[in-house]
Amino acid sequence: MTILHTARMRLEPIAERHFEGLYAMDQIPEVMRYISGTPATREQTTAAVSRIGRCWAAWGTSWWAFIEPTTGRLAGAGCIQYARRETELPADLDSLRVNPLEIGWRLHPDFWRKGLATEAAQRMAAFAFDELAAPELIAVRHPENLASANVMDRLGMRYRGIETWYGELGATHVIGRDEWLGAKSRKCLESAR
């Protein structure tokens, strides 16, 4: 399982040790507003941690806990995972490999409006394109979630339309590997000037 680093965070694969921080974050109605609409129960968080472990074992990628290094506090969570059309995760996780990889995130409100979602998303996208050789990444959001739309824009993703993912309609954004690498090259050239 891969640990990633950004300038301000350590991204650790979600495991049992992250349960309390994840559960506390997912209890906040504003965090869950565009995800499920209701706070998660302890049982739902326990099931999610277990499911995430299975995905890491099967794919070598899934959800990370965003850890603030100075305090060890969970600032958020994010993923690179195989998207699915259905609500439930299938028993055969390899069957999802025909689907595109998805990038996603959520933050505790104490960490909103600090650029951390973009920082983590850029690092996770780099992992997907550089380490997993993903041909493209999608991101799915509730149509009213404009904060996530802004992060998707900063990643260079383009809006593709309303599509069915996870059994619901969502605004879908996409970026291809060539687009990502081109944007990365442009940033390097700009910083060299």
N, C-alpha and C positions, 0 to 999 in steps of 0.2 A: 504494500500500500504506500502511496506516494504522499509525502509531506511537501507542500509548496510554501514559498515565502514571498511576501510583498514588502514594500518599504515599511509598512506599519502593522503587518499581521503575519501570523503563522497559520497556514491552512492544514489542519490535521484530519485524516479520515475519521468520520464520526464513529465512535465506539461507546461502550458502556460508560466510560468516564465522562462523557459529554452529556449524559442523560439529563442531569438536573438543570444545566444551563439551557439546553434545548427545550426542555419542558417549560421552564420559566418564560423563555422567549415566546413560545407557542401558546402561552396562556394570555398573551396581550392581544385584545381584540383588533387593534390597529395593525398588528403584524399579520394576523390571519384574515383580515378583511377581504383581500383579493385572492386568497388561497383556498380556504374552505368556507370562509364566512363565519366560523365559530372557533373558539379556543379549543386546542387539542386536549384530550383526556390523558391521564397517565398511561392508560392501556394503549391508546393510539400512538403515543410517543415511544412506548416500549416496542410496539410492533414495527414502528418506523426504523428504530435503531437496528432491530433484527433484520429487517428487509434490506437496509443499507449494507449491513455486513455480508449478506448473501450476494448483493450486487458487486461489491468490491471483490469478493472471491471469484465471481464468474467473469467479470469484465476488466478488472484492474482499474476501475474508475467508479465513482458514485458521488456521494455527498461528503463535503468537508465541513468541519467546524472552523469558523473564523475566530482565532484566538488573539487577544491583545497581549503581546508578550510581556509587558511590564506588570500586568495584574493577573494574567492567566484567565481573564474573564472571556466568556463566549460572547462575541460581538455580533455573530450572525452565522449563517450557513449557506452553502452554495454547492452546485453540482455540475458535473459533466456526466450525463447518463443517457442511455438509449431511451428516446421518447417512445410513447405507446399511445395507440388510439383508444384502447380500452381503459376502464376505470381501474381494474384490478391487475396487479402484477401477475404474469403467467408463471406456472410452475417451471417451465422450461425457459430460463432467462436467455439462453442462446438464441431463441426464436426472435428476440427483439433486435438482434444485430442487423437485420435487414432495414431497420428504421434509422433515421438520422440521429446523431448525437444532439442532445439538448443541453444548453447552459441555463442555469437558474440560480437565484439567490434570494435571501431575505435577511434583514438586519434587525437587531433590537433597536427600539426607538432612541435609546441613549446614543446610538452611533449613526443616526440619520444625518443627512446634509453635511457630511464630512468628506465625501468622495470615496468612501470605503467600498461601496458596492461596485463602482467602476474599477477601482484598484484591484479588487479580488476577481472581478469578471475578466479583466485583461489578463491576469495571470492564469486563470482557469482556461481561457480561450487559447492562450499560448501553449498550455499543456495539451489541449485537444489537438491542435494543429501540428505542434512540433513532436510530441511524444506518441500520440495515437494516430497521427497522419489522417485525421478526419478530412473528408472531402468538403464538408460543410458543417455548420452548426446552426441549429434553430433555437429560438427562444419563444416561449409562449407566455402570454400575460392576459389577465382580465382586461377587456377593452377599456375599462375606466382607469386602469393603473398607469397613470402618466409618468410617475416617478421611474418605474421600470422601463417605460418607453424611452425616457431620456437616457438611461444607461445603455440601452440597446443602440440608440443613435450614436452615443459616444464610442461604442465598440465598432461602429461602421456597418451595423446591420441595417438591412432594408426591410420595410414592411411588405409582407407577402399577401396578407389577407386574413380573413376569419376562417379558421379550420378547426376540425374536431381533433382534440388531443385529450387524453385522460377522461374520455366520455363526455366532454363538454366543449362548447365553442370557445375559442380563444383567439386573440390577435397574435398572429405568427410573424416572427421576424427571422431573417436568414442572412448569413454571410458565408461565402465560399472561401476555400483555402487560398485561392489566388488573390481574392480581394483582401484577405487578412494579410498575406505576405506583402502585397503591394502597399497597403497602408503602413505596415511596419517599416518597409524600406523608405517610404516618404518621411516618416517620423525620424528615422536615423539620419537621413540627408539634412532635414531641417535642423536637427540638434547639432550637426557637425558645422553648420554655418556660423 
